[in-house]
Amino acid sequence: MTIASRFSEKDLVVICDRLSERDPHLLQILKDYGYPPFWSRKVSFATLIHIILEQQVSLASARAAL
């Protein structure tokens, strides 16, 4: 099972819209840049490690470390 089967691109749009109703800064970001990309990844331990690495270092460094 992938994350995409539980969380869809439509869900992302709905959540962004709800949050932007509460936060004028987020609303402006959505107006200026649109919605963030919807990424789907395989559900695995390796994916978890990759996401953690991406939060700590650059995307390129995370990919190399993985």
C-alpha positions as a Markdown table, in Angstrom:
| # | Residue | x | y | z |
|---|---|---|---|---|
| 1 | Met | 0.0 | 0.0 | 0.0 |
| 2 | Thr | 1.3 | 3.5 | -0.9 |
| 3 | Ile | 0.6 | 6.7 | 0.9 |
| 4 | Ala | -1.2 | 7.9 | -2.3 |
| 5 | Ser | -3.9 | 5.2 | -1.6 |
| 6 | Arg | -4.6 | 6.9 | 1.7 |
| 7 | Phe | -3.9 | 10.6 | 1.0 |
| 8 | Ser | -4.9 | 11.9 | -2.4 |
| 9 | Glu | -3.9 | 15.1 | -4.3 |
| 10 | Lys | -7.5 | 16.2 | -3.8 |
| 11 | Asp | -7.0 | 15.8 | 0.0 |
| 12 | Leu | -3.9 | 18.0 | -0.2 |
| 13 | Val | -5.8 | 20.8 | -2.0 |
| 14 | Val | -8.7 | 20.6 | 0.6 |
| 15 | Ile | -6.2 | 20.8 | 3.5 |
| 16 | Cys | -4.3 | 23.7 | 2.0 |
| 17 | Asp | -7.6 | 25.6 | 1.4 |
| 18 | Arg | -8.7 | 25.0 | 5.0 |
| 19 | Leu | -5.4 | 26.1 | 6.4 |
| 20 | Ser | -5.2 | 29.2 | 4.2 |
| 21 | Glu | -8.6 | 30.3 | 5.5 |
| 22 | Arg | -7.0 | 30.6 | 8.9 |
| 23 | Asp | -3.6 | 31.9 | 7.8 |
| 24 | Pro | -3.4 | 35.0 | 5.5 |
| 25 | His | 0.4 | 34.3 | 4.9 |
| 26 | Leu | -0.3 | 30.8 | 3.6 |
| 27 | Leu | -3.2 | 32.2 | 1.5 |
| 28 | Gln | -0.8 | 34.6 | -0.1 |
| 29 | Ile | 1.8 | 31.9 | -0.7 |
| 30 | Leu | -0.9 | 29.7 | -2.4 |
| 31 | Lys | -1.9 | 32.7 | -4.6 |
| 32 | Asp | 1.7 | 33.5 | -5.6 |
| 33 | Tyr | 3.0 | 30.0 | -6.1 |
| 34 | Gly | 0.0 | 27.6 | -6.2 |
| 35 | Tyr | -0.3 | 24.3 | -4.4 |
| 36 | Pro | 2.7 | 22.3 | -3.4 |
| 37 | Pro | 3.5 | 19.3 | -5.5 |
| 38 | Phe | 1.9 | 16.0 | -4.5 |
| 39 | Trp | 4.6 | 13.3 | -4.0 |
| 40 | Ser | 3.9 | 9.7 | -3.5 |
| 41 | Arg | 6.5 | 7.3 | -2.0 |
| 42 | Lys | 6.7 | 3.6 | -1.4 |
| 43 | Val | 5.8 | 2.8 | 2.3 |
| 44 | Ser | 9.0 | 1.3 | 3.7 |
| 45 | Phe | 11.7 | 1.7 | 6.3 |
| 46 | Ala | 14.1 | 3.0 | 3.6 |
| 47 | Thr | 11.5 | 5.7 | 2.7 |
| 48 | Leu | 11.3 | 6.7 | 6.3 |
| 49 | Ile | 15.1 | 7.0 | 6.6 |
| 50 | His | 15.2 | 8.9 | 3.3 |
| 51 | Ile | 12.6 | 11.4 | 4.6 |
| 52 | Ile | 14.5 | 11.9 | 7.8 |
| 53 | Leu | 17.8 | 12.5 | 6.0 |
| 54 | Glu | 16.1 | 15.0 | 3.7 |
| 55 | Gln | 15.0 | 17.0 | 6.7 |
| 56 | Gln | 18.5 | 17.1 | 8.1 |
| 57 | Val | 20.6 | 17.7 | 5.0 |
| 58 | Ser | 20.2 | 18.8 | 1.4 |
| 59 | Leu | 18.2 | 16.6 | -0.9 |
| 60 | Ala | 21.3 | 15.7 | -2.9 |
| 61 | Ser | 23.2 | 14.7 | 0.3 |
| 62 | Ala | 20.3 | 12.7 | 1.5 |
| 63 | Arg | 20.1 | 10.8 | -1.8 |
| 64 | Ala | 23.9 | 10.1 | -1.6 |
| 65 | Ala | 23.8 | 9.0 | 2.0 |
| 66 | Leu | 20.9 | 6.6 | 1.3 |
